[in-house]
Amino acid sequence: MTWVKICGITNLEDALVAVEAGADALGFVFYEKSPRNILPEKARDIAARLPENVEKVGVFVNASGFTPVDTARVVGLTAMQNTLGFDGANESDSKMVVAMAGFPRPPKLFLAFPADWLRDRPERLYDLTTRFSHLRKDSADNYPRYEGCFDTFFLDSSVCSQPGGTGRTFDWEKTRPIADRLRDEGLKLVVAGGLTPDNVAEAMNILHPWGVDVSSGVESRPGKKDHDKVRAFVKAVREADKASSN
């Protein structure tokens, strides 16, 4: 089944509704400029009330070094998603792996990039997948039994002025070659950006992602989820899964 992440969680009620609807992961945004920003202590209180099997994902922007790792410890995150804007992966990503030495089980590491940024310069995709290969090797050297490190790649519609949460889709048809390349490299693709209960099936049909990620598309206002839309989104994903398996 397609992995479903409900992002931008700011309160316990929304979190529990998302879990009840069948979400596989919840996202907490640690970016001060976002209307969905949440303090680590509040996120910790919410995460402590969630089932163990639900992924608790911390979303960061151009994070590096110990800052996201310290937040992961406070909150009890099981995954960290770094939205790298237009700079790409760099040596700070491997430093994050080293910084997690004290974790009994290190959080998974996800990276997110603007789809347009990759599509406009095809060589960037080759460069990134090559770097991913090296980063996965570095993590394997540090944590031989570690799964989920630099193997999940989010594509979204972010722009320089707004790294995520734009509420806009990107061109899925034109992004097919990127999705194909990621699969060929053994990477998991998660589609984000402008998804709603009404269009998520179309995105899945075109790009065949491993997962989907939604935030503004299931909100009544920034930072507050519309519970009916959350349930409708997960239902739409599961119906698309069922249709593709027939």
C-alpha positions as CSV (number, residue, x, y, z in Angstrom):
1,M,0.0,0.0,0.0
2,T,1.1,3.6,-0.6
3,W,2.7,5.3,2.4
4,V,0.6,8.2,3.6
5,K,2.0,11.2,5.5
6,I,-0.2,13.9,7.0
7,C,2.1,16.9,7.5
8,G,1.9,20.2,9.4
9,I,0.4,18.6,12.6
10,T,0.1,21.3,15.4
11,N,-2.3,19.7,17.9
12,L,-3.2,16.4,19.4
13,E,-6.8,16.3,18.0
14,D,-5.7,16.5,14.4
15,A,-3.0,13.9,15.0
16,L,-5.4,11.4,16.4
17,V,-7.9,11.9,13.6
18,A,-5.1,11.3,11.1
19,V,-4.1,8.1,12.8
20,E,-7.7,6.9,13.0
21,A,-8.1,7.7,9.3
22,G,-5.1,5.4,8.5
23,A,-2.1,7.6,8.0
24,D,1.2,5.9,8.2
25,A,3.2,9.0,9.2
26,L,2.6,12.4,10.8
27,G,4.8,15.4,10.1
28,F,5.9,18.2,12.5
29,V,7.3,21.3,11.0
30,F,10.3,22.9,12.8
31,Y,10.7,26.0,10.6
32,E,9.9,29.4,12.3
33,K,8.6,31.0,9.1
34,S,6.0,28.4,8.6
35,P,2.4,28.9,9.8
36,R,2.6,25.3,10.8
37,N,5.7,25.7,12.9
38,I,5.5,23.8,16.2
39,L,7.8,23.9,19.3
40,P,9.7,20.7,20.0
41,E,8.2,20.4,23.5
42,K,4.6,20.5,22.1
43,A,5.5,18.1,19.4
44,R,7.0,15.8,22.0
45,D,3.7,15.8,24.0
46,I,1.7,14.9,20.8
47,A,4.2,12.2,19.7
48,A,4.0,10.5,23.1
49,R,0.3,9.9,22.5
50,L,0.7,8.3,19.1
51,P,0.9,4.6,18.3
52,E,4.4,3.2,18.1
53,N,3.9,2.1,14.5
54,V,3.1,5.6,13.2
55,E,6.2,7.4,11.8
56,K,6.9,10.7,13.6
57,V,8.6,12.9,11.0
58,G,10.3,16.1,11.8
59,V,10.4,18.5,8.9
60,F,13.4,20.9,8.7
61,V,14.6,23.5,6.1
62,N,18.3,23.5,5.2
63,A,19.0,21.9,8.5
64,S,22.5,20.5,9.3
65,G,24.7,19.3,12.1
66,F,23.2,18.9,15.6
67,T,20.1,21.1,15.5
68,P,17.7,18.6,13.9
69,V,19.3,15.7,15.8
70,D,18.8,17.5,19.1
71,T,15.1,18.1,18.1
72,A,14.7,14.5,17.2
73,R,15.9,13.5,20.7
74,V,13.5,15.9,22.4
75,V,10.5,14.9,20.4
76,G,11.1,11.2,19.9
77,L,11.1,11.5,16.1
78,T,11.5,8.3,14.1
79,A,12.4,10.2,10.9
80,M,13.8,13.6,9.8
81,Q,12.8,15.2,6.6
82,N,15.2,17.9,5.3
83,T,13.9,20.3,2.7
84,L,17.0,21.5,1.0
85,G,15.5,24.1,-1.2
86,F,17.8,24.9,-4.1
87,D,21.2,24.0,-2.7
88,G,21.1,20.2,-3.0
89,A,22.6,17.6,-0.7
90,N,26.0,18.4,0.8
91,E,28.5,17.2,3.3
92,S,26.2,18.4,6.2
93,D,23.9,15.5,5.4
94,S,26.6,12.9,6.2
95,K,27.5,14.9,9.4
96,M,23.9,14.4,10.5
97,V,24.5,10.7,10.3
98,V,27.5,10.9,12.6
99,A,25.6,13.2,15.0
100,M,23.1,10.4,15.6
101,A,25.7,8.1,17.2
102,G,23.9,8.3,20.6
103,F,20.5,7.0,19.3
104,P,19.6,3.4,20.1
105,R,17.9,3.3,16.7
106,P,18.7,6.4,14.5
107,P,15.8,8.2,12.9
108,K,15.3,7.7,9.2
109,L,16.5,10.5,7.0
110,F,14.4,11.8,4.1
111,L,15.3,14.6,1.7
112,A,12.9,16.8,-0.2
113,F,13.6,18.8,-3.4
114,P,11.6,21.1,-5.7
115,A,10.5,19.0,-8.7
116,D,11.0,22.0,-11.1
117,W,14.6,22.5,-9.9
118,L,15.4,18.9,-10.9
119,R,13.4,18.8,-14.1
120,D,15.0,22.1,-15.5
121,R,18.5,20.7,-15.1
122,P,18.6,16.9,-15.7
123,E,22.3,16.7,-14.6
124,R,21.2,17.7,-11.1
125,L,19.2,14.5,-10.8
126,Y,22.2,12.4,-11.8
127,D,24.4,14.3,-9.3
128,L,21.8,13.9,-6.5
129,T,21.3,10.2,-7.0
130,T,25.1,9.7,-7.1
131,R,25.4,11.6,-3.8
132,F,22.6,9.5,-2.3
133,S,24.5,6.4,-3.1
134,H,27.5,7.7,-1.3
135,L,25.4,8.9,1.7
136,R,23.8,5.5,2.0
137,K,27.2,3.9,2.0
138,D,28.4,6.3,4.8
139,S,25.3,5.5,6.9
140,A,25.8,1.8,6.3
141,D,29.4,2.1,7.5
142,N,28.2,3.8,10.7
143,Y,25.1,1.8,11.3
144,P,25.3,-1.6,9.5
145,R,21.7,-2.5,10.4
146,Y,20.3,0.9,9.7
147,E,17.4,1.0,7.3
148,G,15.7,4.1,5.9
149,C,18.7,6.4,5.6
150,F,18.8,8.6,2.4
151,D,16.6,6.2,0.5
152,T,13.4,8.3,0.4
153,F,13.2,11.3,-1.9
154,F,10.3,13.8,-1.6
155,L,9.4,15.9,-4.7
156,D,7.3,19.0,-4.0
157,S,6.4,22.4,-5.5
158,S,8.5,24.6,-3.2
159,V,10.0,27.9,-4.3
160,C,12.8,30.0,-2.9
161,S,10.4,32.2,-0.9
162,Q,8.3,29.3,0.4
163,P,10.1,25.9,1.0
164,G,7.0,23.7,1.2
165,G,3.3,24.3,2.0
166,T,2.6,26.2,-1.2
167,G,-0.6,24.4,-1.9
168,R,0.4,24.1,-5.6
169,T,1.1,21.0,-7.6
170,F,3.9,20.5,-10.0
171,D,3.7,19.1,-13.5
172,W,3.3,15.3,-12.9
173,E,3.5,14.3,-16.5
174,K,6.7,16.2,-17.1
175,T,8.2,14.6,-14.0
176,R,7.7,11.0,-15.1
177,P,11.4,10.7,-16.2
178,I,12.5,11.8,-12.7
179,A,10.2,9.2,-11.0
180,D,11.5,6.5,-13.3
181,R,15.2,7.4,-12.6
182,L,14.6,7.3,-8.8
183,R,13.0,3.9,-9.0
184,D,15.9,2.7,-11.2
185,E,18.3,3.8,-8.5
186,G,16.4,2.0,-5.8
187,L,15.0,5.2,-4.2
188,K,11.6,5.6,-2.8
189,L,9.6,8.5,-4.3
190,V,7.1,10.5,-2.2
191,V,5.0,13.0,-4.0
192,A,4.0,16.2,-2.2
193,G,2.8,19.7,-3.1
194,G,-0.8,20.6,-3.7
195,L,-2.3,17.2,-3.2
196,T,-5.9,17.0,-2.2
197,P,-8.5,14.2,-1.8
198,D,-9.6,15.0,-5.4
199,N,-6.3,14.9,-7.2
200,V,-4.1,12.4,-5.3
201,A,-5.3,9.4,-7.3
202,E,-4.3,11.2,-10.5
203,A,-0.8,11.9,-9.1
204,M,-0.5,8.2,-8.1
205,N,-1.6,7.0,-11.5
206,I,1.0,9.1,-13.3
207,L,4.1,8.8,-11.0
208,H,3.4,5.5,-9.2
209,P,5.1,6.8,-6.0
210,W,6.0,4.9,-2.9
211,G,4.3,7.5,-0.8
212,V,2.2,10.7,-0.8
213,D,2.5,13.7,1.5
214,V,-0.3,16.2,2.2
215,S,-0.6,19.3,4.4
216,S,-2.5,22.4,3.1
217,G,-4.8,20.1,1.0
218,V,-6.5,18.8,4.1
219,E,-6.6,22.0,6.1
220,S,-9.4,24.4,7.1
221,R,-6.7,27.0,7.7
222,P,-2.9,26.9,8.0
223,G,-2.0,24.7,10.9
224,K,-5.6,23.3,11.5
225,K,-6.8,20.2,9.7
226,D,-10.2,19.6,8.3
227,H,-11.0,16.2,9.7
228,D,-13.4,15.3,6.8
229,K,-10.7,16.1,4.3
230,V,-8.1,14.1,6.2
231,R,-10.3,11.0,6.1
232,A,-11.2,11.6,2.5
233,F,-7.6,11.9,1.5
234,V,-6.6,8.6,3.1
235,K,-9.7,7.0,1.6
236,A,-8.8,8.3,-1.9
237,V,-5.3,6.8,-1.6
238,R,-6.5,3.4,-0.5
239,E,-9.1,3.4,-3.3
240,A,-6.4,4.2,-5.8
241,D,-4.2,1.4,-4.4
242,K,-7.1,-1.0,-4.8
243,A,-7.7,0.1,-8.4
244,S,-4.1,-0.3,-9.4
245,S,-4.0,-3.8,-8.0
246,N,-6.9,-5.0,-10.1
